[in-house]
Amino acid sequence: MQEEKTLKWWPLQVFVWTLLTLSLFMQVMIQSPMGFYRSVLYTSLIIGTAIPFTLLLSDVLLPVFIRRRQLARFVGIGLLACSVMGLLFALIDRYFDPEEMSLIARWFSMLTSALLITGSICGIRFYREHATIDKKHRTLQNAHLEAELQLLRDQVNPHFLFNVMNSIHVLMKKDVQQASSVLLKFSDMLRHQLYDSGKAYIPLNDEIGYLKNYVNVEMTRWGSDVTAECRWPEAPGNRLIAPFLLSPFIENAFKFVSRDRYDGNFVKIDSALHGQLLTMEVTNTFDHQQQTPGLPTSGGIGLRNVQKRLSLLYPGRHNLKISQQEHLFSIKLSIQLGDI
């Protein structure tokens, strides 16, 4: 990896040094009475003096001081190196053009050239080092994000399965035949857990199928005590969504749905797909004596988890509203999905 970066750096250095050499040579040929061969020798000595100073600054010292975050100290060392380099330039210039011009005056004149050469090479190197550090920083951020998302997925899966197992346990005390039917649906849910929970994204149809099975399990458990009205979207096969992103909302609705309201207990799920925009509204009745659905104090991993996952996976691409009116609790979610 390091070798690959070095190979990319050297061609750029060769190009810059070639450009500087040609520029200096043309300037000497135009502005000085030197002949061709003396101009070549003059240019070679100036560039040959500049290269070791500049490479020491750009390839050795600059990366070290960037990592140490001591750029001010590097600038001081760079000015000192340019001063020495300017003095050597002045001596070379005095040898080729022994006019009545003081060494100090030549040094001031050559100091500008030294600063320009060093600044050009170090500037390019600084940009490369900054880009490399920024790339490493993004890589670390992505690794941290992936670890955090994996932790959230690991929290969701046993939490959701616990609620389903509890539903089957209750049902087996009422009707063994129905419990057997529910177990078949549960096996499909386990298959979804096994093969899809570790994926970053899955087809939307697979997620919807999982939700349908969960609703069927819950409705078998509740019987006539709760009614459910569901509208599911017909999604093309290329629509993708993060696994178990929608299930906490439906789980929350069945967990906190009212038990004995005189005007009926219900859960309503209304979802639709418009292009890549998925919308879902989940509404349930609840009793004021019960805990507020949106703010569970125990086992409340679900909603908190999904809100964090939404912010990590769909930043700027989702909208979630949670509202409560009288005996109704509802969530409205919209997500801009992606394709395969």
C-alpha positions, 0 to 999 in steps of 0.5 A, spaced: 500 500 500 505 504 501 509 502 495 503 504 491 502 511 494 510 512 493 509 510 485 504 515 485 508 520 488 514 520 484 511 521 477 508 528 480 515 530 483 519 528 476 513 532 472 514 538 477 522 538 477 522 538 470 517 544 469 521 548 474 528 546 470 525 548 464 522 554 466 529 556 470 533 554 463 529 559 459 529 565 464 536 564 464 537 564 456 533 570 455 535 574 461 542 572 461 548 573 456 550 566 458 551 561 452 547 555 452 552 550 455 553 555 461 546 556 462 545 548 462 551 548 467 548 554 471 541 551 471 543 544 473 547 547 479 541 551 482 536 545 481 541 540 484 542 544 490 534 545 491 532 538 490 536 535 497 533 541 501 526 540 498 526 533 498 528 533 506 522 538 507 517 535 503 518 527 504 521 527 510 519 533 515 513 535 512 509 528 514 512 528 521 510 535 523 503 534 520 502 527 524 505 531 530 500 537 528 506 542 529 506 546 522 508 552 525 515 549 527 515 546 520 514 553 517 520 555 521 524 550 519 522 551 512 524 558 512 531 557 515 532 551 510 530 556 504 535 562 507 541 557 507 538 555 500 538 562 498 545 563 500 547 557 496 544 560 490 547 567 491 554 564 491 552 560 484 550 566 481 556 570 483 560 565 480 557 565 474 555 573 474 561 576 478 558 583 477 558 589 482 553 586 486 553 584 494 552 577 496 546 580 501 543 583 495 544 576 491 541 572 497 535 577 498 534 576 490 535 568 490 531 567 497 524 568 493 526 563 488 528 558 494 521 560 497 517 559 490 521 552 489 520 549 496 513 552 497 511 549 490 513 542 492 511 542 499 504 545 497 503 539 493 506 534 498 501 537 504 495 536 499 497 529 498 498 528 506 492 531 507 488 527 502 491 521 505 489 523 512 482 525 510 481 518 507 484 514 513 479 518 517 473 516 513 475 509 513 475 509 520 468 513 521 465 508 516 468 502 520 465 505 526 459 506 523 458 499 521 460 497 528 455 501 531 450 499 525 451 491 527 450 493 534 444 496 533 442 490 528 444 485 534 440 488 539 433 488 534 434 481 532 433 478 539 428 483 542 423 482 536 424 474 536 422 475 544 416 478 542 414 473 537 416 467 542 412 470 547 406 470 542 406 463 541 407 461 548 400 465 549 397 461 543 399 454 545 395 455 551 389 457 547 389 452 541 394 447 539 392 447 532 393 454 531 399 454 534 402 449 529 400 454 524 403 460 527 410 456 528 410 455 520 410 462 519 415 463 525 419 458 521 419 463 515 421 469 520 427 465 523 429 464 516 429 471 514 433 472 521 438 467 519 439 469 512 437 477 512 439 480 519 446 480 517 445 484 510 446 491 510 440 491 505 435 486 503 429 487 498 423 491 500 418 485 498 422 480 503 421 485 509 414 486 507 413 478 507 416 478 514 411 484 517 405 480 514 407 474 518 408 478 524 401 481 524 398 474 522 402 471 529 399 477 533 392 477 530 392 469 532 394 471 539 389 477 540 383 473 536 377 478 536 380 482 541 383 487 536 382 488 529 388 489 524 387 493 518 393 493 513 395 495 506 402 493 504 405 496 498 407 492 491 414 493 491 418 491 484 424 487 486 429 492 485 427 496 491 432 495 497 431 497 505 435 496 511 433 489 514 428 490 520 427 497 520 420 497 519 418 492 524 419 496 531 413 500 529 409 495 528 411 491 534 410 497 538 403 498 536 401 491 538 405 491 544 401 497 547 394 496 543 388 497 548 385 491 551 378 493 553 376 499 549 368 500 548 369 503 541 374 497 539 381 496 539 385 496 533 392 497 529 392 500 522 398 499 518 397 503 511 404 503 507 405 505 500 411 506 495 411 511 490 417 510 486 423 510 491 419 513 496 416 509 501 411 511 506 408 508 512 403 510 517 402 505 523 396 507 528 393 504 534 389 505 540 391 505 547 389 506 554 392 512 558 393 507 564 398 504 560 405 506 559 405 511 553 407 507 547 412 512 544 416 512 550 417 505 553 421 504 560 422 497 559 424 493 553 424 500 549 430 498 545 425 498 539 423 505 537 430 508 540 434 503 536 430 504 529 430 512 530 438 511 531 438 507 525 434 511 521 439 517 522 445 513 520 442 509 514 438 514 511 441 521 513 437 527 510 433 521 506 427 520 511 422 523 515 419 520 522 413 523 526 410 521 532 404 523 535 399 522 540 391 524 540 386 522 545 386 514 545 390 514 538 398 513 537 401 514 530 407 514 527 408 517 520 415 515 516 417 516 509 424 513 506 427 515 500 429 508 498 435 505 494 435 500 488 440 494 487 
